[in-house]
């Protein structure tokens, strides 16, 4: 059976889409490529149709989401990444118990920190993922207050600000940013798979076979 990473959260602008696409890009950028499909659930977002290192499909209604899950879940060598949407309780209910890993991204702000804590109380197995964190020592020290608010044992290391990250969501910019984003994408994916005790070799295409 495929492995499923759900990127959820009720606050818009917290980095869900960027995180989801980065994870899928990381899968397609591994030395032994991991076949990956990203399911878009935001009703206002058109699924990307440009050539990528992963497949993007439409799950913007509950029926479409269930259809895509039924289609891809039986594949043992497949990573499914759910690009969650703000205020989609129907999506959260479907995924909260079947996802192997649930991430709730948040940026260094009071509003994001408050909302992610609320989300973690409702998504009992979810883990918070700090995104777009500054590498500047002074700023990082200031932002640590938000990390300290998170429930113990439910926080991944901060993912830093990465140049060109915004191009990941652009059909025009993806091709030009794909190489530069490959390393941070792989690093994030490996961190997340380790959280779920998932061996990437178990998902990768068999040696000698085309991915």
SVG drawing of the C-alpha trace seen along z (x, -y; Angstrom):
<svg xmlns="http://www.w3.org/2000/svg" viewBox="-18 -40 41 44">
<polyline fill="none" stroke="black" stroke-width="0.4" points="0.0,0.0 1.2,-3.5 2.4,-5.9 0.4,-9.0 1.6,-12.4 -1.2,-14.9 -0.3,-18.6 -3.2,-20.2 -4.2,-23.2 -7.1,-25.6 -5.2,-28.9 -4.5,-30.2 -1.1,-31.4 0.8,-29.1 2.7,-27.2 0.6,-24.1 0.8,-24.1 4.5,-25.0 5.3,-22.3 3.3,-19.7 4.9,-20.5 8.3,-20.5 7.8,-17.0 6.6,-15.7 9.5,-17.4 11.9,-15.8 10.5,-12.4 11.1,-12.9 14.6,-14.3 15.9,-11.3 18.9,-9.3 16.4,-6.5 13.3,-8.3 10.2,-7.8 7.1,-7.9 4.9,-10.6 1.4,-12.0 0.2,-15.3 -3.5,-15.7 -4.8,-19.3 -7.8,-19.9 -8.1,-23.7 -11.3,-24.5 -9.8,-27.8 -6.5,-26.3 -6.1,-24.7 -4.0,-21.6 -0.6,-22.1 -0.4,-20.6 3.2,-21.4 5.8,-18.6 7.2,-17.9 9.1,-15.3 5.8,-14.2 2.1,-13.9 -0.5,-16.4 -4.2,-15.4 -7.5,-17.0 -9.0,-16.2 -10.9,-19.5 -14.2,-17.8 -14.7,-15.0 -15.7,-12.6 -12.6,-13.4 -10.4,-13.0 -11.8,-9.6 -11.5,-8.6 -7.8,-9.5 -7.1,-7.8 -8.7,-4.6 -6.7,-4.9 -3.3,-5.4 -3.4,-3.7 -3.0,-0.1 0.4,-0.9 3.1,0.3 5.8,-1.9 4.1,-5.2 4.1,-8.4 0.8,-10.3 1.1,-13.9 -2.1,-15.8 -2.1,-19.5 -4.6,-20.6 -6.8,-23.6 -7.9,-26.1 -11.3,-25.3 -11.8,-21.9 -13.1,-19.9 -14.3,-17.2 -10.7,-16.7 -9.4,-16.6 -11.9,-14.0 -11.0,-11.7 -7.3,-12.0 -6.7,-12.3 -6.9,-8.5 -5.5,-7.1 -2.5,-9.4 0.9,-7.9 2.1,-11.3 0.2,-14.6 2.0,-17.9 0.6,-21.3 3.0,-24.0 3.2,-27.4 5.2,-30.6 6.8,-32.7 3.8,-34.8 1.4,-35.0 -1.6,-34.1 0.1,-31.0 1.4,-29.8 -2.1,-30.1 -3.8,-28.4 -1.4,-25.5 -1.8,-24.7 -5.5,-24.6 -5.1,-22.3 -2.9,-19.9 -5.6,-19.5 -8.0,-18.3 -5.5,-16.3 -4.2,-14.1 -1.4,-12.5 -0.3,-15.6 3.1,-17.3 3.8,-21.0 6.3,-22.1 7.9,-25.5 8.4,-26.9 10.2,-29.8 12.3,-30.3 15.1,-32.9 18.7,-31.8 19.7,-35.1 20.8,-34.4 19.0,-37.5 15.7,-36.7 16.0,-33.0 16.4,-33.8 13.4,-36.1 11.3,-33.5 12.1,-30.8 9.3,-32.0 6.9,-30.5 8.7,-27.1 8.5,-27.0 4.8,-27.3 4.4,-24.0 3.3,-20.8 6.2,-18.7 7.2,-16.0 5.0,-17.4 7.4,-19.7 9.8,-19.1 13.0,-21.2 12.4,-24.6 12.6,-24.5 14.6,-27.6 13.8,-30.2 15.0,-29.0 15.5,-31.3 13.3,-30.4 10.9,-28.5 8.0,-30.6 8.7,-29.3 7.7,-25.8 4.0,-26.8 4.4,-28.5 4.1,-26.6 6.4,-29.2 9.0,-29.1 9.2,-25.4 11.5,-24.3 14.1,-26.9 13.9,-26.3 13.7,-22.5 17.5,-21.9 18.1,-24.5 15.2,-23.2 16.1,-19.5 18.5,-19.4 16.3,-21.2 13.3,-19.2 15.1,-15.9 16.3,-17.0 12.8,-17.9 11.3,-14.6 13.9,-12.5 13.2,-14.3 9.5,-13.7 9.9,-10.0 12.1,-9.4 9.3,-10.8 7.0,-8.2 9.7,-5.5 9.4,-5.0 12.4,-3.7 12.7,-5.6 14.1,-2.5 10.8,-0.8 9.1,-3.4 11.7,-3.9 11.5,-2.3 13.3,1.1 16.9,0.9 17.3,1.2 13.7,0.2 12.6,-3.1 10.9,-5.4"/>
</svg>
